[in-house]
């Protein structure tokens, strides 16, 4: 009997509260992901009772309706009902009502995330240059262009930051990115830069009146963000109201001719002054010589990871960038920041805590996961540590924060002794262990000691957290239990006649019931296995035809020559990346062979975005067969047999 997708769509539509409760809907490989105005208005039982609906999951502020392999067909029927589709911009809400603070943090996160990799890259360049200028003090002054070129590579992002921020903000707010970049570019246009004041600001004539307050905008953040936001509102309005014949060129013309002057007259000065105020506030704290840096080190060491939990650390990042936007005479006119100088001390404490937990845990899988999370923390990624280990147990997290606080305060104290009362400082740097070269400040007499204080404070923070947690941590029953390898019994399988599915990626094979995704764990989409991948390439698990390549590129559906509907789903919630980090090598209706490259993904990008790389391989039409049996467990290579289907 044919499935009635229109009936399914109508049932889901009614169950979630109808058009007036739906902001937007997108779909991934198996789910409809609704952004609702009020989730309380959705009737879970009614949705679950709809034909073809497998389950309902609420996560990440989204109302997710699990459909399975037919999700695209239901999505098409929802479009016919007039449901708005596509990702919701920051200005539209996120399904549940958000506070102003949540919206601000979400916006800052969305704007800064795309440039973090480059920001870390220039941090490493600056660190290498700092080391080389200490080792070769005459290099920078010699006129050798090698120094100039490398310095440009390390400094270009910061100088042209208004343009880059304008680009990412345009993507966030729905403005044509090129129009946004023009707005940001105006802030660092050569003839504008020539008018930058020597002091905090200068006054210039505009239309004959002394009303234009000029400030320095290179390396700034806030003017671009707010100018682009205003421009996006104007641009969208113009695109809707202007005649089709002229809107393509009149909309950008009016947007630029209105926004750019207002940016220099109002937005730039207002938020430039806000930025100077933030900088002055931090400087004022540090200026309380000796006492200020100790307090700052204690606060950052104790609460940085607390801010990470709630996503509030994004509110600090612009302050750190603002600090480094001007030369600091105390530290030999280097572009340094105080507040972020203590962050690594807090980060490394969580690493010490999770390594201590790993030593006490007997369960091999759990211990391996703890060690892997700790190694990630060494390179600055602490979310797996926090959410997977220290925070759920509470005490390890708190002890790590205490160790970070004490070590941060000591760094402030000894840094003040070294700098004459101003604590430690660093240039813009990378994350994790790569941040330490940023404490070397060229031309600063106390540079080496500044570096040593930061390094020793970090070692103390790590060791303190490790000792405290190792002494006090008591593993639970599961963590003390030695888990034996999964025993695969294929004795009852007719291996000669069963259909076979092969590993699409090198990694570790686990039962689908051990998936971290609750829907796959319940086998709601189909029976199969999950893989913890070691590579970044996905190969076809069978001979067959590509049925669907999802718009977000994170999932591919293949129908094998034997009739198996195989879904390869890369990651958990990676649909939210909107295709970033994924590259497909096949198209729909294309014939493929087992072992053929079909998909690649950027492991680093996905991990930095906070998503699991767990890959599920399921037989979506499992109900058509007697049994789906896992063929192996543990490590596997591409092409190893993983499933029998009878």
C-alpha positions as CSV (number, residue, x, y, z in Angstrom):
1,X,0.0,0.0,0.0
2,X,1.4,3.4,-1.0
3,X,2.3,5.8,1.8
4,X,0.2,8.9,2.0
5,X,2.9,11.6,2.6
6,X,0.4,14.4,2.3
7,X,-1.6,12.9,5.2
8,X,1.5,12.6,7.3
9,X,2.5,16.2,6.6
10,X,-1.0,17.4,7.5
11,X,-1.0,15.4,10.8
12,X,2.4,16.7,11.8
13,X,1.5,20.2,10.8
14,X,-1.6,20.1,13.0
15,X,0.2,18.4,15.9
16,X,2.9,21.0,16.2
17,X,0.4,23.8,16.5
18,X,-0.2,24.8,12.9
19,X,1.2,27.7,10.8
20,X,0.9,30.2,13.6
21,X,3.3,28.2,15.8
22,X,5.9,27.3,13.1
23,X,8.8,29.7,12.5
24,X,10.6,27.4,10.1
25,X,11.4,23.7,9.3
26,X,14.4,22.0,7.8
27,X,15.2,18.3,7.4
28,X,18.2,16.1,7.8
29,X,18.6,12.5,6.8
30,X,15.8,11.2,9.0
31,X,14.1,14.1,10.8
32,X,12.0,17.2,10.3
33,X,13.5,19.8,12.5
34,X,11.0,22.5,13.5
35,X,11.7,25.8,15.0
36,X,8.6,26.5,16.9
37,X,7.4,29.7,18.5
38,X,6.2,27.8,21.6
39,X,7.1,24.2,22.0
40,X,4.4,23.9,24.8
41,X,1.7,24.2,22.1
42,X,2.9,21.1,20.3
43,X,1.0,17.9,21.1
44,X,3.7,15.2,21.3
45,X,1.2,12.3,21.5
46,X,-0.7,13.6,18.5
47,X,2.4,13.9,16.4
48,X,3.6,10.4,17.4
49,X,0.3,8.9,16.4
50,X,0.6,10.2,12.8
51,X,1.2,7.6,10.2
52,X,4.9,7.3,9.2
53,X,6.1,9.2,12.3
54,X,8.7,7.2,14.2
55,X,9.3,9.4,17.2
56,X,9.6,12.9,18.6
57,X,12.9,14.3,20.0
58,X,13.3,17.7,21.6
59,X,16.9,19.0,21.6
60,X,18.9,22.1,20.9
61,X,15.8,24.3,21.0
62,X,14.4,22.3,18.1
63,X,11.3,20.1,17.8
64,X,12.4,17.1,15.9
65,X,10.0,14.7,14.2
66,X,11.7,11.4,13.2
67,X,10.3,10.2,9.9
68,X,13.1,7.9,8.6
69,X,14.0,7.5,4.9
70,X,10.8,9.2,3.7
71,X,11.6,12.5,5.4
72,X,12.2,14.4,2.1
73,X,8.8,13.4,0.8
74,X,7.0,14.6,3.9
75,X,9.1,17.8,3.8
76,X,7.9,18.5,0.3
77,X,4.3,18.1,1.4
78,X,4.9,20.6,4.3
79,X,6.2,23.1,1.8
80,X,2.9,22.7,-0.1
81,X,1.1,23.6,3.1
82,X,3.0,26.9,3.2
83,X,5.3,26.1,6.0
84,X,8.4,28.4,5.9
85,X,11.5,26.4,5.3
86,X,15.2,27.0,5.8
87,X,17.3,28.0,8.8
88,X,16.0,30.8,11.0
89,X,18.2,33.8,11.2
90,X,19.3,35.2,14.5
91,X,16.7,37.9,14.3
92,X,13.9,35.4,14.0
93,X,14.3,33.6,17.3
94,X,15.3,30.0,17.8
95,X,12.1,28.3,18.5
96,X,11.8,28.9,22.2
97,X,11.7,32.5,23.4
98,X,15.3,33.7,24.0
99,X,16.5,36.4,26.4
100,X,18.4,39.3,25.0
101,X,21.5,37.8,26.5
102,X,20.9,34.5,24.8
103,X,20.4,36.2,21.4
104,X,23.5,38.3,21.9
105,X,25.6,35.3,22.7
106,X,24.2,33.4,19.8
107,X,25.0,36.2,17.5
108,X,28.5,36.7,18.7
109,X,29.1,32.9,18.5
110,X,27.7,32.8,14.9
111,X,29.8,35.8,13.9
112,X,33.1,34.6,15.4
113,X,33.0,30.9,14.8
114,X,33.9,31.0,11.0
115,X,37.1,33.0,11.7
116,X,38.4,31.0,14.7
117,X,40.5,28.7,12.7
118,X,42.2,31.6,10.9
119,X,42.5,33.4,14.3
120,X,44.4,30.4,15.7
121,X,46.5,30.2,12.6
122,X,47.7,33.8,12.9
123,X,48.3,33.2,16.6
124,X,50.8,30.5,15.8
125,X,52.5,32.8,13.2
126,X,52.8,35.5,15.8
127,X,54.1,33.1,18.3
128,X,56.8,31.8,15.9
129,X,57.7,35.4,15.0
130,X,58.0,36.2,18.7
131,X,60.4,33.3,19.2
132,X,62.5,34.2,16.2
133,X,62.8,37.9,17.1
134,X,64.0,36.9,20.5
135,X,66.6,34.5,19.0
136,X,67.4,36.9,16.1
137,X,67.0,40.4,17.5
138,X,68.3,42.2,14.4
139,X,66.1,40.3,11.9
140,X,63.1,42.7,12.1
141,X,65.4,45.7,11.7
142,X,67.5,44.3,8.9
143,X,65.1,45.2,6.1
144,X,64.8,41.6,5.1
145,X,61.4,41.2,3.5
146,X,61.0,37.7,4.9
147,X,60.1,39.3,8.3
148,X,57.7,41.8,6.6
149,X,55.9,39.1,4.7
150,X,55.5,36.8,7.7
151,X,54.4,39.7,9.8
152,X,51.8,40.6,7.2
153,X,50.5,37.0,7.3
154,X,50.2,37.2,11.0
155,X,48.7,40.7,11.2
156,X,46.4,41.0,8.1
157,X,43.4,39.3,9.8
158,X,43.5,41.7,12.7
159,X,44.0,44.8,10.6
160,X,41.2,43.9,8.2
161,X,39.0,42.4,10.9
162,X,36.1,44.8,10.2
163,X,35.8,43.3,6.7
164,X,35.9,39.7,7.9
165,X,33.4,40.4,10.7
166,X,31.2,42.2,8.2
167,X,31.2,39.1,6.0
168,X,30.3,36.6,8.8
169,X,27.8,39.1,10.2
170,X,26.2,39.4,6.8
171,X,25.7,35.6,6.7
172,X,24.2,35.7,10.1
173,X,21.8,38.6,9.4
174,X,20.8,37.7,5.9
175,X,22.6,40.5,4.0
176,X,24.4,40.0,0.7
177,X,27.9,39.2,2.0
178,X,29.6,41.4,-0.7
179,X,27.5,44.4,0.4
180,X,28.5,43.7,4.0
181,X,32.2,43.5,3.1
182,X,32.0,46.9,1.4
183,X,30.6,48.3,4.6
184,X,33.4,46.8,6.6
185,X,36.0,47.8,4.0
186,X,35.0,51.4,4.3
187,X,36.2,51.4,7.9
188,X,39.8,50.5,6.8
189,X,39.8,52.3,3.4
190,X,43.2,54.0,2.9
191,X,42.0,57.6,2.8
192,X,39.9,56.8,5.9
193,X,42.9,55.2,7.7
194,X,44.9,58.4,6.9
195,X,42.4,60.3,9.1
196,X,42.8,58.0,12.0
197,X,43.5,60.1,15.1
198,X,46.6,59.8,17.2
199,X,44.5,59.9,20.4
200,X,41.2,58.2,21.2
201,X,39.3,60.3,18.6
202,X,39.3,63.3,16.4
203,X,36.5,65.6,15.0
204,X,36.1,66.2,11.2
205,X,33.7,68.1,9.0
206,X,30.8,66.3,7.4
207,X,28.7,68.3,4.9
208,X,30.4,71.4,6.3
209,X,29.6,70.7,10.0
210,X,32.0,69.5,12.7
211,X,29.9,66.4,13.5
212,X,32.0,63.4,12.4
213,X,33.9,61.8,15.3
214,X,36.7,59.8,13.8
215,X,38.2,56.8,15.7
216,X,40.5,54.0,14.9
217,X,38.5,51.1,13.4
218,X,41.1,48.6,12.2
219,X,40.9,45.5,14.4
220,X,37.5,46.6,15.8
221,X,34.5,44.3,16.0
222,X,31.3,46.1,17.2
223,X,31.0,48.8,14.5
224,X,30.9,46.2,11.7
225,X,28.4,43.9,13.5
226,X,25.9,46.7,14.3
227,X,26.3,48.5,10.9
228,X,25.7,45.2,9.1
229,X,22.7,44.4,11.2
230,X,21.1,47.8,10.4
231,X,22.1,47.4,6.7
232,X,20.5,43.9,6.6
233,X,17.1,45.3,7.8
234,X,17.2,48.1,5.3
235,X,18.4,45.8,2.5
236,X,15.6,43.2,3.1
237,X,13.0,46.0,3.1
238,X,14.2,47.4,-0.1
239,X,14.3,44.0,-1.8
240,X,10.7,43.5,-0.9
241,X,9.4,46.9,-1.9
242,X,11.4,48.0,-4.9
243,X,10.2,46.9,-8.4
244,X,11.9,43.7,-9.7
245,X,13.4,45.6,-12.6
246,X,15.6,47.9,-10.4
247,X,16.0,46.2,-7.1
248,X,19.1,44.3,-8.0
249,X,21.2,47.5,-8.2
250,X,19.0,50.1,-6.4
251,X,18.8,48.0,-3.1
252,X,22.6,47.8,-2.7
253,X,23.0,51.4,-3.8
254,X,20.6,52.8,-1.2
255,X,21.8,50.4,1.5
256,X,25.4,51.6,1.1
257,X,24.7,55.3,0.6
258,X,22.6,55.3,3.8
259,X,24.5,52.8,6.0
260,X,28.1,53.9,5.4
261,X,27.6,57.6,6.4
262,X,25.5,56.5,9.4
263,X,28.2,54.1,10.4
264,X,30.8,56.8,10.6
265,X,28.4,59.4,12.1
266,X,26.6,57.3,14.7
267,X,27.3,53.6,14.9
268,X,31.1,53.7,14.7
269,X,31.6,56.4,17.4
270,X,28.9,55.0,19.7
271,X,30.3,51.4,19.7
272,X,33.9,52.6,19.4
273,X,33.3,54.4,22.7
274,X,31.7,51.3,24.1
275,X,34.8,49.3,23.0
276,X,37.1,51.9,24.6
277,X,34.9,51.7,27.7
278,X,35.4,47.9,27.9
279,X,39.1,48.3,27.4
280,X,39.3,51.0,30.0
281,X,37.4,49.0,32.5
282,X,39.8,46.1,32.2
283,X,42.8,48.5,32.1
284,X,41.4,50.2,35.2
285,X,41.3,46.8,37.0
286,X,44.8,46.0,35.9
287,X,45.8,49.5,36.8
288,X,45.1,48.7,40.4
289,X,48.7,47.6,40.5
290,X,49.3,44.2,41.9
291,X,45.8,43.8,43.3
292,X,43.9,44.2,40.0
293,X,45.8,41.5,38.1
294,X,45.5,39.1,41.1
295,X,41.7,39.6,41.1
296,X,41.5,39.3,37.3
297,X,43.6,36.1,37.3
298,X,41.4,34.6,40.1
299,X,38.1,35.4,38.3
300,X,39.2,34.1,34.9
301,X,40.9,31.0,36.3
302,X,37.8,30.2,38.3
303,X,34.9,31.1,36.0
304,X,36.1,30.8,32.4
305,X,34.9,27.2,32.0
306,X,31.7,28.1,33.8
307,X,31.2,30.7,31.0
308,X,31.9,28.0,28.4
309,X,29.1,25.9,29.8
310,X,26.5,28.6,29.2
311,X,28.1,29.9,26.0
312,X,28.8,33.2,27.7
313,X,32.5,33.0,26.9
314,X,31.6,34.5,23.5
315,X,30.8,37.8,25.2
316,X,34.4,38.0,26.4
317,X,36.1,37.3,23.0
318,X,35.3,40.7,21.5
319,X,36.7,42.4,24.7
320,X,39.9,40.5,24.3
321,X,40.2,41.5,20.6
322,X,39.3,45.1,21.5
323,X,42.2,45.1,24.1
324,X,44.7,44.1,21.4
325,X,43.5,46.7,18.9
326,X,45.9,49.4,20.1
327,X,49.6,49.3,21.1
328,X,50.3,49.0,24.8
329,X,53.2,51.1,26.0
330,X,53.6,49.1,29.2
331,X,54.5,46.0,27.1
332,X,56.8,47.7,24.5
333,X,53.9,48.8,22.4
334,X,52.9,45.3,21.5
335,X,49.2,44.7,20.8
336,X,48.5,42.7,23.9
337,X,45.5,41.6,26.0
338,X,45.2,41.1,29.7
339,X,41.9,39.4,30.2
340,X,42.5,36.5,27.8
341,X,46.0,35.9,29.2
342,X,44.5,33.9,32.1
343,X,42.2,31.7,30.0
344,X,44.7,28.9,29.2
345,X,45.3,28.5,33.0
346,X,41.6,27.7,33.4
347,X,41.5,25.4,30.4
348,X,44.5,23.3,31.4
349,X,43.0,22.6,34.8
350,X,40.1,20.7,33.2
351,X,42.7,18.6,31.4
352,X,44.4,17.7,34.7
353,X,41.0,16.8,36.2
354,X,40.0,14.4,33.3
355,X,43.4,12.7,33.2
356,X,43.0,12.0,37.0
357,X,39.6,10.6,36.3
358,X,41.0,8.4,33.5
359,X,43.5,6.8,35.9
360,X,40.8,5.9,38.4
361,X,38.4,4.5,35.8
362,X,38.7,0.8,35.1
363,X,36.1,0.6,32.2
364,X,38.4,0.5,29.1
365,X,35.9,2.3,26.8
366,X,35.2,5.0,29.3
367,X,38.9,5.4,30.2
368,X,39.8,5.7,26.5
369,X,37.2,8.3,26.0
370,X,38.5,10.3,29.0
371,X,42.0,10.2,27.6
372,X,40.9,11.3,24.2
373,X,38.9,14.2,25.7
374,X,42.0,15.2,27.7
375,X,44.2,15.2,24.6
376,X,41.6,17.4,22.9
377,X,41.8,19.7,25.9
378,X,45.6,20.0,25.5
379,X,44.8,21.6,22.2
380,X,42.2,23.9,23.7
381,X,38.9,22.0,23.1
382,X,37.4,21.4,26.5
383,X,33.7,20.8,25.8
384,X,34.2,17.0,25.6
385,X,35.9,17.1,29.0
386,X,33.3,19.3,30.6
387,X,30.1,17.8,29.2
388,X,31.4,14.2,29.1
389,X,33.3,13.9,32.4
390,X,34.0,16.7,34.9
391,X,30.6,18.5,34.9
392,X,28.3,15.5,35.2
393,X,30.4,14.4,38.3
394,X,30.3,18.0,39.6
395,X,33.2,17.8,42.1
396,X,36.0,17.3,39.5
397,X,34.7,20.3,37.7
398,X,34.6,22.5,40.8
399,X,38.1,21.3,41.9
400,X,39.5,22.1,38.5
401,X,37.9,25.6,38.8
402,X,39.5,26.0,42.2
403,X,42.9,25.0,40.9
404,X,42.5,27.4,38.0
405,X,41.5,30.2,40.4
406,X,44.6,29.8,42.6
407,X,47.0,29.4,39.7
408,X,45.4,32.4,37.9
409,X,45.8,34.6,41.0
410,X,49.4,33.5,41.4
411,X,50.0,34.3,37.7
412,X,48.6,37.8,38.4
413,X,50.8,38.2,41.4
414,X,54.1,37.1,39.9
415,X,53.2,38.7,36.6
416,X,52.8,42.0,38.5
417,X,56.2,41.6,40.1
418,X,57.7,41.1,36.7
419,X,55.7,43.9,34.9
420,X,55.7,46.5,37.7
421,X,52.1,45.7,38.8
422,X,50.3,44.9,35.6
423,X,50.1,41.1,35.6
424,X,50.8,38.9,32.6
425,X,49.9,39.8,29.0
426,X,49.8,38.0,25.6
427,X,49.4,38.8,22.0
428,X,46.4,37.3,20.0
429,X,47.2,33.6,20.0
430,X,46.1,30.1,19.2
431,X,44.4,27.6,21.5
432,X,45.8,25.1,23.9
433,X,49.6,24.5,23.9
434,X,50.0,26.7,20.8
435,X,49.0,29.7,22.9
436,X,52.2,29.8,24.9
437,X,54.4,31.5,22.3
438,X,52.0,34.5,22.4
439,X,53.4,35.3,25.8
440,X,56.7,36.2,24.2
441,X,56.5,39.9,23.6
442,X,59.1,41.3,21.2
443,X,61.1,44.2,22.6
444,X,59.7,43.8,26.1
445,X,62.4,43.4,28.7
446,X,60.3,41.0,30.8
447,X,59.2,38.9,27.8
448,X,60.9,35.7,28.8
449,X,59.7,35.9,32.4
450,X,56.2,36.7,31.2
451,X,56.3,33.5,29.2
452,X,57.7,31.5,32.1
453,X,55.1,32.7,34.6
454,X,52.2,31.8,32.2
455,X,53.8,28.4,31.6
456,X,54.5,27.6,35.2
457,X,51.0,28.8,36.3
458,X,49.5,26.4,33.7
459,X,51.6,23.5,35.0
460,X,50.5,24.3,38.5
461,X,46.9,24.5,37.4
462,X,47.1,21.2,35.7
463,X,49.0,19.5,38.5
464,X,46.7,21.0,41.2
465,X,43.5,19.8,39.5
466,X,45.1,16.4,38.8
467,X,46.1,15.8,42.5
468,X,42.8,17.1,43.9
469,X,40.6,15.0,41.6
470,X,42.8,11.9,41.9
471,X,42.6,12.0,45.7
472,X,38.8,12.6,45.9
473,X,37.3,11.0,42.8
474,X,35.3,7.8,43.3
475,X,34.3,6.1,40.0
476,X,30.8,4.8,39.8
477,X,29.8,1.2,39.3
478,X,29.8,1.4,35.6
479,X,33.3,3.1,35.5
480,X,34.7,0.3,37.7
481,X,33.2,-2.5,35.6
482,X,35.6,-4.1,33.1
483,X,33.7,-4.3,29.8
484,X,34.4,-7.3,27.6
485,X,34.5,-6.9,23.9
486,X,31.2,-7.3,22.1
487,X,30.8,-11.0,21.1
488,X,29.5,-11.4,17.6
489,X,27.6,-14.6,17.0
490,X,27.0,-15.2,13.3
491,X,26.6,-19.0,13.6
492,X,22.8,-18.8,12.8
493,X,23.4,-16.6,9.7
494,X,23.2,-18.1,6.3
495,X,26.4,-16.3,5.3
496,X,26.5,-17.7,1.8
497,X,23.1,-16.2,0.8
498,X,22.8,-13.2,3.1
499,X,23.2,-9.7,1.6
500,X,26.4,-8.0,2.8
501,X,27.3,-4.4,3.8
502,X,30.9,-3.3,4.0
503,X,32.6,-0.6,6.2
504,X,32.5,2.8,4.6
505,X,35.3,4.2,6.7
506,X,38.1,3.0,8.9
507,X,37.3,3.1,12.6
508,X,35.8,1.2,15.5
509,X,32.5,-0.7,15.0
510,X,29.9,-0.5,17.8
511,X,26.4,-1.9,18.0
512,X,23.8,0.7,16.9
513,X,22.3,0.3,20.4
514,X,25.4,2.0,21.8
515,X,25.0,5.1,19.5
516,X,25.0,8.4,21.3
517,X,22.0,9.5,19.1
518,X,18.9,8.3,21.0
519,X,16.9,7.8,17.8
520,X,19.5,5.5,16.2
521,X,20.0,3.9,19.6
522,X,16.4,2.8,19.6
523,X,16.8,1.6,16.0
524,X,14.0,3.9,15.0
525,X,15.5,4.6,11.6
526,X,16.6,1.0,11.0
527,X,19.0,-1.7,12.2
528,X,22.7,-1.4,11.6
529,X,25.9,-0.3,13.3
530,X,27.6,2.9,14.3
531,X,31.3,3.7,13.6
532,X,33.8,5.9,15.4
533,X,35.7,7.0,12.3
534,X,39.5,7.5,12.1
535,X,39.5,8.9,8.6
536,X,37.8,11.8,6.8
537,X,36.6,9.9,3.7
538,X,33.5,7.9,3.3
539,X,33.3,5.1,0.7
540,X,30.3,3.3,-0.7
541,X,29.4,0.2,1.5
542,X,28.0,-1.7,-1.5
543,X,27.3,-1.7,-5.2
544,X,24.2,0.2,-6.0
545,X,22.6,3.6,-6.9
546,X,22.6,6.8,-5.0
547,X,19.1,7.6,-4.1
548,X,19.6,10.9,-2.2
549,X,22.4,13.3,-1.4
550,X,21.1,15.5,1.4
551,X,21.3,19.3,0.9
552,X,23.5,19.5,4.0
553,X,25.9,16.9,2.5
554,X,26.2,15.0,5.9
555,X,24.2,12.0,4.8
556,X,23.8,9.8,1.7
557,X,21.2,7.2,0.9
558,X,22.2,4.3,-1.4
559,X,20.0,1.4,-2.7
560,X,22.1,-1.6,-3.2
561,X,21.8,-3.9,-6.2
562,X,20.2,-6.4,-3.8
563,X,17.5,-3.9,-2.7
564,X,18.9,-2.7,0.6
565,X,18.2,0.9,1.4
566,X,21.4,1.9,3.2
567,X,21.7,5.3,5.0
568,X,25.2,6.6,5.8
569,X,24.7,9.4,8.3
570,X,27.9,11.3,9.3
571,X,28.0,12.8,12.8
572,X,25.3,13.7,15.3
573,X,23.4,17.0,14.7
574,X,25.9,17.9,12.0
575,X,22.9,19.0,9.9
576,X,23.2,22.3,11.8
577,X,26.5,23.0,10.0
578,X,24.5,23.5,6.8
579,X,27.0,21.6,4.7
580,X,30.1,23.3,6.0
581,X,33.0,20.9,6.2
582,X,31.4,18.3,3.9
583,X,32.2,17.6,0.2
584,X,30.2,15.1,-1.8
585,X,31.7,13.2,-4.7
586,X,28.5,11.6,-6.1
587,X,25.1,12.8,-7.2
588,X,21.6,11.4,-7.1
589,X,20.9,8.6,-9.5
590,X,24.6,7.9,-9.9
591,X,25.7,4.2,-10.0
592,X,28.4,3.4,-7.4
593,X,30.7,0.5,-6.6
594,X,31.6,-0.8,-3.2
595,X,34.7,1.1,-2.1
596,X,34.1,4.2,-4.3
597,X,34.7,7.5,-2.6
598,X,31.4,9.2,-2.1
599,X,31.9,11.8,0.7
600,X,34.7,13.7,2.5
601,X,34.5,15.8,5.7
602,X,36.7,18.2,7.6
603,X,37.2,16.4,11.0
604,X,38.8,19.5,12.6
605,X,36.0,21.9,11.5
606,X,33.3,19.5,12.8
607,X,35.1,18.9,16.1
608,X,35.7,22.6,16.7
609,X,32.0,23.2,16.1
610,X,31.3,20.8,18.9
611,X,29.7,17.9,17.0
612,X,30.4,14.1,17.4
613,X,31.8,12.4,14.3
614,X,30.0,9.1,15.1
615,X,28.8,7.7,11.8
616,X,25.7,5.5,11.6
617,X,25.2,2.9,8.8
618,X,21.7,1.5,8.9
619,X,19.4,-0.5,6.7
620,X,16.4,1.8,6.5
621,X,14.1,-0.9,5.1
622,X,15.1,-3.4,7.9
623,X,11.4,-4.3,8.3
624,X,11.5,-6.0,4.9
625,X,14.0,-8.6,6.1
626,X,14.1,-11.4,8.6
627,X,17.3,-10.2,10.4
628,X,20.1,-7.7,10.2
629,X,23.2,-9.0,12.0
630,X,26.3,-7.2,13.0
631,X,29.3,-9.0,11.4
632,X,32.2,-7.7,13.4
633,X,33.1,-5.5,16.4
634,X,36.2,-3.5,17.3
635,X,38.6,-2.0,14.8
636,X,37.8,-2.2,11.0
637,X,39.2,-1.0,7.8
638,X,37.4,0.3,4.7
639,X,35.8,-2.6,3.0
640,X,35.6,-5.0,6.0
641,X,32.3,-6.8,6.3
642,X,30.1,-5.2,8.9
643,X,26.5,-6.4,8.3
644,X,24.6,-9.5,7.2
645,X,21.1,-9.0,6.0
646,X,18.7,-11.9,5.6
